[in-house]
Amino acid sequence: MQPTTTFPDTLIDQFGRRVDYIRLSITDRCDFRCHYCMAEEMTFLPRDEVLTLEECARLVKLFVRLGVSKVRITGGEPLVRKNAMWLFEEIGQLDGLRECVLTTNGSQLDKFAPQLKAAGVKRINISLDSLDADHFQQITRVGDVHKVLAGLDAALSAGFENIKLNTVLMRGINEDEAEALVNFAIQKRVDVSFIEEMPLGEVNHTRENSCVSNADTLALLKDKFSLTPSTHQTGGPARYWQVNGQLTKIGFISPHSHNFCESCNRVRITCKGELFLCLGQEDKIELMPLLRAHPHDDAPLVQAILHGMRIKPKGHDFDLRRAQPAVVRFMSHTGG
């Protein structure tokens, strides 16, 4: 029998912000090699250094008991993880969990969309940086845009109503595709968010030159569409504009041009069990050793999580002018 543990019903950080959202990576592996996310030749973690799916489920259940109401499953590409559906079925309908959501590159959705819906997944974010097959392959190095579009259609057919496309615009590659992507989102009756490229991991290009400001993207889209500021919130950092007369909303996640840290309500858990308190900082708590040393006692995990709240930074410190990235780990390590 597990020892009695007193659980707080909310997680409050040192700045008074309530943390009610976790992003859990279940694998560092991916079937794409997007330039802004990972290197072309990656060394992935050995299996024994990755959380088991049972450990992932234990962490989700524990965080929900601590007041977390939204869990996003990420990777790498989470759907390439063997038996990933077991995890969604285990956590998708937990009492107290308002939303179980998924971020995916879409490559596997044509196979898994109906199962994800049945498991209780509420929303899906699909990374889609270009509708042009050549540009898409240039960005992803190996990806097939037609496979992703088929995955989107499968999710729509499965009955998902809350689908969002996530786009990273990069100068010299896809910076001129914002209008086409918004028109596509309108056609599909889904939302779209533009995310400024983040300085995570060493890549083979200069981010100061490649990053497209969301301020510039918004200015361009205001010339093409009738937009109204929206109060719509999904629990994340995006700020939304409604396309007037359409169901589509356009979101902007702007870690450079608009710092969103004052309202941060989230933490990230890597597939190694590292609890990162901020995407743009190195502060972390190692949860895997505690999971494995105390398989039937959550008290040490609770204490570690509460300590994490006490050291959670006020915000990130991204500066594209630096010669070195703000954080050396790749985005695929932390979880997209």
C-alpha positions in Angstrom: 0.0 0.0 0.0 1.3 3.5 -0.9 2.2 5.6 2.1 -0.3 8.5 2.8 0.9 11.6 1.1 -0.6 15.1 1.6 -1.2 16.6 -1.8 -1.7 20.4 -2.4 -4.6 20.9 -4.8 -2.8 23.7 -6.7 0.8 24.4 -7.8 1.8 28.0 -7.3 5.3 29.2 -8.3 7.4 31.8 -6.6 5.8 34.6 -8.5 2.3 33.7 -7.6 1.5 32.1 -11.0 -0.7 29.0 -10.9 0.8 26.1 -12.9 -2.1 24.1 -14.3 -0.6 22.9 -17.6 2.1 20.3 -18.3 3.7 19.4 -21.6 5.0 15.8 -21.6 7.4 14.5 -24.2 7.2 10.8 -24.6 10.0 10.4 -27.1 12.9 12.3 -28.6 12.5 10.4 -31.9 10.9 11.8 -34.9 10.3 10.8 -38.5 11.1 14.4 -39.7 14.3 16.4 -39.2 13.0 20.0 -39.2 15.8 22.6 -39.4 14.6 24.6 -36.4 14.1 21.6 -34.2 17.0 19.2 -34.7 20.1 18.4 -36.5 20.1 16.3 -39.7 22.1 13.5 -38.0 20.7 12.9 -34.5 21.8 10.6 -31.8 18.7 9.5 -29.9 18.5 8.3 -26.4 18.8 4.6 -25.5 15.5 3.0 -24.3 16.5 2.7 -20.7 17.1 6.5 -20.5 13.5 7.2 -21.7 10.5 7.2 -19.4 8.4 4.1 -19.8 4.8 4.7 -20.8 3.8 3.5 -17.3 6.0 6.2 -15.8 4.5 8.8 -18.1 1.0 7.8 -17.0 2.1 7.9 -13.3 3.4 11.5 -13.7 0.3 12.7 -15.5 -1.9 11.2 -12.8 0.2 12.8 -10.1 0.2 16.2 -11.7 -3.6 16.0 -12.2 -3.9 15.3 -8.4 -1.8 18.5 -7.9 -4.3 20.6 -9.8 -3.1 20.4 -13.4 -6.1 20.4 -15.7 -4.4 20.4 -19.1 -1.8 17.9 -20.4 -0.2 18.1 -23.8 1.6 15.0 -25.2 4.5 15.9 -27.4 7.8 14.5 -28.8 9.8 14.3 -31.0 6.8 12.8 -32.8 4.8 11.2 -30.1 2.9 8.8 -32.4 6.1 7.1 -33.5 6.4 5.8 -30.0 5.5 2.1 -29.8 2.2 1.5 -28.0 1.7 5.3 -27.6 -2.1 4.8 -27.8 -2.0 2.9 -24.5 -0.9 6.1 -22.8 -3.7 8.2 -24.4 -6.3 5.6 -23.3 -4.8 5.5 -19.8 -5.0 9.3 -19.2 -7.4 10.7 -21.8 -10.5 10.7 -19.5 -8.9 11.2 -16.0 -11.2 12.9 -13.4 -9.9 16.5 -13.1 -8.3 16.6 -16.5 -10.1 19.2 -18.5 -8.0 18.6 -21.7 -5.7 16.0 -23.0 -4.2 17.4 -26.2 -1.6 16.3 -28.7 1.1 18.1 -30.7 2.1 16.1 -33.8 3.7 16.5 -37.2 0.7 14.8 -38.6 2.5 12.0 -40.4 0.8 9.2 -38.4 -2.7 10.8 -37.9 -4.2 8.9 -40.9 -3.7 5.7 -38.8 -4.4 6.9 -35.3 -7.0 9.8 -35.5 -10.1 7.6 -34.7 -8.3 5.9 -31.7 -7.1 9.3 -30.4 -10.7 10.6 -30.5 -12.1 7.5 -28.7 -9.4 7.8 -26.0 -10.5 11.3 -25.0 -8.0 13.6 -26.8 -9.7 16.9 -27.0 -7.5 19.0 -29.4 -4.7 18.4 -31.9 -2.0 20.8 -33.0 -0.4 19.8 -36.3 2.9 21.3 -37.4 2.6 22.5 -41.0 5.2 24.9 -42.2 4.4 24.9 -46.0 1.8 23.6 -48.4 4.4 23.4 -51.1 5.9 19.9 -51.4 9.4 21.1 -52.2 9.5 23.7 -49.5 8.0 21.3 -47.0 10.7 18.7 -47.8 13.4 21.4 -47.5 12.2 22.4 -44.0 11.7 18.8 -42.8 14.5 17.3 -44.8 12.5 14.1 -45.2 8.8 14.9 -44.8 6.0 14.4 -47.3 3.4 17.2 -47.1 0.7 15.0 -48.7 1.0 12.5 -45.8 0.4 15.4 -43.3 -2.5 16.7 -45.2 -4.0 13.2 -45.3 -3.5 13.1 -41.5 -5.3 16.4 -41.1 -8.3 15.1 -43.2 -8.3 11.9 -41.0 -8.5 14.0 -37.9 -11.4 16.1 -39.3 -13.2 12.9 -40.4 -12.7 11.5 -36.9 -14.7 14.4 -35.5 -12.0 16.6 -34.0 -13.4 20.1 -33.9 -10.4 21.9 -32.2 -7.5 21.5 -34.7 -4.8 24.1 -35.0 -2.0 24.3 -37.5 1.4 25.4 -36.1 3.7 27.2 -38.5 7.3 28.5 -38.2 8.2 31.0 -40.9 11.8 31.1 -42.0 13.3 33.8 -44.2 14.5 32.5 -47.5 12.3 29.4 -47.3 8.6 29.9 -46.5 8.3 33.5 -45.3 5.9 34.3 -48.2 3.4 31.5 -47.3 1.5 33.1 -44.4 -1.4 34.2 -46.6 -1.7 30.8 -48.3 -1.6 29.0 -45.0 -4.4 31.2 -43.6 -6.5 30.6 -46.7 -5.9 26.9 -46.3 -7.0 27.1 -42.6 -10.1 29.0 -43.6 -10.9 26.3 -46.2 -10.4 23.5 -43.7 -12.3 25.4 -40.9 -9.3 25.1 -38.5 -7.1 27.6 -36.7 -3.5 28.5 -37.4 -0.7 29.8 -35.2 2.6 31.4 -36.3 5.5 30.7 -34.0 8.7 32.7 -34.0 11.7 30.5 -34.3 13.3 29.8 -30.9 17.1 29.7 -30.3 17.2 26.1 -29.0 20.1 23.9 -30.0 22.9 24.6 -32.5 21.7 24.5 -36.1 23.3 25.1 -39.5 21.9 28.6 -40.0 21.9 32.0 -38.2 18.6 32.5 -36.4 18.9 36.2 -36.3 18.7 36.1 -40.1 16.1 33.3 -40.4 13.6 34.3 -37.8 10.4 36.1 -39.1 8.9 38.5 -36.6 5.2 37.9 -35.8 4.8 41.6 -35.9 5.7 41.6 -39.6 3.5 38.6 -40.3 0.5 40.2 -38.5 1.0 43.4 -40.5 1.0 41.4 -43.8 -2.1 39.5 -42.8 -4.0 42.6 -41.8 -3.6 43.8 -45.4 -5.0 40.6 -46.8 -7.8 39.7 -44.3 -10.3 41.5 -42.0 -9.1 40.7 -38.5 -10.4 41.5 -35.0 -8.4 41.0 -31.8 -9.8 38.0 -29.9 -9.9 37.1 -26.2 -9.8 33.4 -27.1 -7.5 31.5 -24.9 -6.3 27.8 -25.0 -4.2 27.9 -21.9 -1.0 28.5 -23.9 1.0 31.7 -24.9 -0.7 32.4 -28.2 -2.5 35.7 -28.8 -5.4 35.4 -31.3 -7.1 37.4 -34.0 -10.4 36.3 -35.5 -10.8 36.2 -39.2 -14.0 38.1 -39.6 -16.8 36.1 -41.1 -14.9 32.8 -40.7 -14.4 30.2 -38.1 -10.7 30.5 -38.3 -8.6 32.2 -35.7 -5.0 33.2 -36.2 -2.6 32.8 -33.3 0.8 34.4 -32.7 3.4 32.9 -30.3 6.0 35.5 -30.0 8.9 34.8 -27.6 11.0 37.5 -29.2 8.7 40.3 -30.2 6.3 39.9 -27.3 7.4 38.2 -24.1 4.5 36.2 -22.7 6.2 35.1 -19.5 4.1 37.2 -17.1 1.2 34.7 -17.5 3.2 31.5 -17.7 1.2 28.6 -16.4 3.1 25.6 -17.7 6.1 23.4 -17.1 7.6 20.7 -19.4 8.7 17.2 -18.8 11.2 15.6 -21.2 11.2 12.0 -22.2 14.1 11.6 -19.8 11.9 12.7 -16.9 13.5 16.1 -16.6 11.1 18.7 -15.3 12.0 21.9 -17.0 10.5 25.0 -15.4 11.0 27.2 -18.4 11.5 26.4 -22.1 14.3 29.1 -22.3 16.2 28.3 -19.2 18.2 25.3 -17.9 16.5 25.1 -14.4 15.3 21.5 -14.0 14.3 18.8 -11.6 15.3 15.2 -12.3 12.1 13.1 -11.8 13.2 9.8 -13.4 15.5 8.7 -10.5 12.7 9.4 -8.0 10.2 7.5 -10.1 12.5 4.4 -10.2 13.7 4.6 -6.6 10.2 5.1 -5.2 7.9 3.0 -7.4 5.1 2.9 -4.7 5.6 6.3 -2.9 4.7 9.6 -4.5 5.9 11.7 -1.6 9.4 12.3 -2.9 8.0 13.2 -6.3 5.6 15.7 -4.8 8.4 17.3 -2.8 10.6 17.6 -5.9 7.7 19.1 -7.9 7.0 21.6 -5.1 10.7 22.5 -5.0 10.5 23.1 -8.8 7.7 25.7 -8.2 10.1 27.5 -5.8 12.8 27.8 -8.4 10.7 28.4 -11.6 12.3 31.4 -13.3 10.4 34.6 -14.0 10.9 34.1 -17.8 13.1 33.1 -20.7 16.0 35.2 -22.0 16.0 34.8 -25.8 18.4 37.0 -27.8 18.8 36.1 -31.4 22.0 38.3 -31.6 24.0 35.9 -29.5 26.6 33.8 -31.3 25.5 30.8 -29.3 21.9 29.6 -28.8 20.2 30.6 -25.6 19.8 26.9 -24.7 22.0 24.2 -26.1 19.4 21.4 -26.0 17.3 20.9 -29.2 13.6 21.6 -29.3 13.1 17.9 -29.8 14.8 17.2 -26.5 12.5 19.4 -24.5 9.3 18.6 -26.4 7.6 20.6 -29.1 
